[in-house]
């Protein structure tokens, strides 16, 4: 498979490293190798799939151009999901292929399933409340993380007494229907997401801790393999149904 990297930050470099190590795929293009460089339109056309790990500020323009060029797209960039309806229209307009994910880690996507199952079980018991905390390194650009938002969606879908996501600092008592998901930024943590179910009797904590970026990079390549010969819009988590 011929891969074009769109973005050459930590994730782009990790994907390149795996491509070189395994020898299963070929890197044919790198866009935004420095801040002044743009999309490498000439060589992107040669790719079977483009993988975007850039930033929320430019990802929508990248998506539009890649779809226009007829290249299937893997979007690992987070922080743009409010524009998902617009992206759906672009995929439809260009009859293209795109897969996105709040988290491309196989372990994290398994964690989504576990969190959903636990939420459905414990929502049956009135004594349990639930909240979440996520921690990331100082370079993380969005807050809360895409993974935290995905976990919140999973909980809201399965924990019947929660219906509203609250991610801000609270200077009041939280309402019973609000799910509070707090974010911490500092240090070098690659990503820790914790779900806490608490009652007067006991507490259950579920946690996913990423040790590095390799798992995300491997998942992005897995997504590229999936989307290569597909049409339409896909959420990476749907591969784990």
C-alpha positions in Angstrom: 0.0 0.0 0.0 1.3 3.4 -0.9 0.8 5.9 1.9 0.9 9.7 1.9 1.5 11.4 5.3 -0.2 14.7 5.9 1.5 16.1 8.9 5.0 15.3 10.1 4.8 15.8 13.8 5.2 13.1 16.4 2.5 10.9 15.0 3.6 11.3 11.4 7.1 10.3 12.3 5.9 7.3 14.3 3.9 6.1 11.3 7.0 6.6 9.1 9.0 4.5 11.5 6.6 1.6 11.4 6.5 1.7 7.6 10.3 1.5 7.5 10.5 -1.2 10.1 7.9 -3.5 8.6 8.5 -3.0 4.9 4.9 -3.8 4.2 4.0 -0.4 2.8 5.6 2.4 0.9 5.8 6.1 1.9 5.2 8.2 -1.3 4.6 11.7 0.1 5.0 13.8 3.2 3.1 17.0 3.5 3.7 19.8 6.1 7.1 18.5 6.8 7.8 22.0 8.2 5.3 24.7 9.2 5.8 26.6 5.9 5.2 23.6 3.6 1.7 22.9 2.4 -0.1 19.9 0.9 2.1 17.9 -1.5 -0.6 17.6 -4.2 1.7 16.2 -6.8 2.8 13.2 -4.9 -0.3 12.7 -2.8 -2.0 11.7 -6.1 0.3 8.6 -6.2 -1.0 7.3 -2.8 -3.5 4.6 -2.2 -4.4 6.3 1.1 -3.5 9.6 2.9 -3.2 9.7 6.7 -3.8 13.1 8.3 -2.3 14.0 11.7 -2.1 17.8 11.4 -4.2 20.3 13.5 -7.9 21.3 13.8 -7.1 24.6 12.1 -6.1 23.1 8.7 -7.6 19.6 8.7 -10.9 20.5 7.0 -9.1 22.1 4.1 -6.9 19.0 3.9 -9.9 16.7 3.9 -11.6 18.7 1.1 -8.5 18.7 -1.1 -7.7 15.0 -0.6 -11.3 14.0 -1.4 -11.2 16.2 -4.4 -8.0 14.4 -5.5 -9.7 11.1 -5.1 -7.5 9.8 -2.3 -9.0 7.8 0.5 -8.4 9.6 3.8 -7.6 8.5 7.4 -8.1 11.4 9.8 -6.3 11.1 13.1 -6.5 14.8 13.9 -9.0 15.6 16.6 -10.8 18.7 17.7 -12.9 19.2 14.5 -15.9 17.0 15.1 -18.3 20.0 15.2 -17.8 20.1 11.5 -18.7 16.5 10.9 -21.9 17.3 9.0 -19.8 19.4 6.6 -17.3 16.5 6.1 -20.2 14.1 5.4 -21.4 16.4 2.6 -17.8 16.5 1.2 -17.5 12.7 1.2 -20.9 12.5 -0.6 -20.0 15.3 -3.1 -16.7 13.7 -4.2 -17.9 10.1 -3.8 -14.9 9.7 -1.6 -13.7 7.5 1.3 -12.8 8.7 4.8 -12.3 7.1 8.2 -11.9 9.2 11.3 -11.3 8.3 15.0 -11.0 10.0 18.3 -8.4 7.3 19.1 -6.8 4.8 16.8 -5.4 2.6 19.6 -6.8 -1.0 19.5 -6.7 -1.0 23.3 -8.6 2.3 23.6 -11.3 1.1 21.3 -11.7 -2.0 23.4 -11.9 0.3 26.4 -14.8 2.1 24.8 -16.7 -1.2 24.7 -15.8 -2.0 28.3 -17.0 1.5 29.4 -20.3 1.1 27.6 -20.9 -2.3 29.1 -20.1 -1.1 32.6 -22.3 2.0 32.2 -25.3 0.0 31.1 -24.9 -2.4 34.1 -24.4 0.2 36.8 -27.0 2.6 35.5 -29.6 0.1 36.8 -28.5 0.8 40.4 -29.6 4.2 41.8 -26.7 4.5 44.2 -24.0 4.8 41.5 -22.7 8.0 40.0 -20.1 8.3 37.2 -17.5 10.8 36.1 -14.3 10.9 34.0 -10.8 12.4 34.1 -8.3 12.5 31.3 -4.6 13.5 31.4 -2.3 14.5 28.6 1.1 16.0 28.0 1.8 19.7 27.7 1.8 19.6 23.8 -1.8 18.4 23.6 -3.7 21.0 21.5 -7.4 20.2 22.3 -9.3 19.8 25.5 -11.0 17.6 26.3 -9.4 15.0 24.2 -11.2 13.3 21.3 -10.9 10.1 23.3 -12.6 11.7 26.3 -15.4 13.0 24.1 -15.9 9.5 22.7 -16.0 8.0 26.1 -18.5 10.6 27.2 -20.7 9.7 24.3 -20.5 6.0 25.2 -21.4 6.8 28.8 -24.3 9.1 27.8 -25.7 6.4 25.5 -25.6 3.7 28.2 -25.9 5.4 31.6 -29.6 6.3 31.8 -29.4 9.0 34.4 -26.8 11.1 32.5 -27.8 13.2 29.6 -25.5 16.3 29.5 -21.8 16.4 29.1 -20.0 19.0 31.3 -16.3 19.6 30.6 -15.9 23.1 32.2 -14.7 24.0 35.7 -17.7 24.1 38.0 -18.3 26.8 40.6 -21.6 25.3 41.6 -23.1 22.0 42.5 -23.3 19.6 39.6 -26.7 18.6 38.5 -27.6 14.9 38.6 -28.1 14.6 34.9 -24.6 16.1 34.1 -21.6 13.9 33.3 -18.5 15.7 34.4 -15.3 14.9 32.4 -12.3 16.8 33.6 -9.1 17.5 31.7 -5.5 17.8 33.0 -2.6 19.1 31.0 1.0 18.8 32.1 4.2 16.7 31.9 4.7 14.0 29.3 1.8 11.6 29.6 0.8 10.1 26.3 -2.8 9.8 27.4 -4.6 8.5 30.4 -8.4 8.2 30.5 -10.2 7.1 33.7 -13.9 6.4 34.3 -15.1 6.2 37.9 -18.3 4.7 39.1 -18.8 5.7 42.7 -21.4 4.8 45.4 -21.7 4.8 49.2 -20.8 1.1 49.2 -17.8 1.0 46.8 -16.0 2.5 43.8 -15.1 1.0 40.4 -12.3 2.6 38.3 -11.7 1.8 34.7 -8.5 3.2 33.1 -6.7 3.1 29.8 -3.1 4.3 29.8 -1.1 4.8 26.6 2.6 4.2 27.0 3.6 5.7 23.7 2.4 6.7 20.2 3.0 3.3 18.5 -0.4 1.9 19.2 -2.1 4.9 17.6 0.2 4.7 14.6 -0.5 1.0 14.1 -4.2 1.6 14.4 -3.9 4.4 11.7 -2.2 2.0 9.3 -5.0 -0.6 10.1 -7.6 2.1 9.3 -5.7 2.8 6.0 -5.8 -0.8 5.0 -9.6 -0.9 5.8 -10.5 2.3 3.9 -8.3 1.7 0.8 -11.0 0.0 -1.3 -14.1 1.4 0.5 -16.5 4.3 -0.3 -18.2 6.4 2.3 -17.6 7.8 5.8 -16.6 5.5 8.7 -15.8 5.9 12.4 -12.8 3.7 13.4 -14.6 2.5 16.5 -17.2 0.8 14.3 -14.5 -1.7 13.3 -14.7 -3.1 16.8 -18.4 -3.8 16.9 
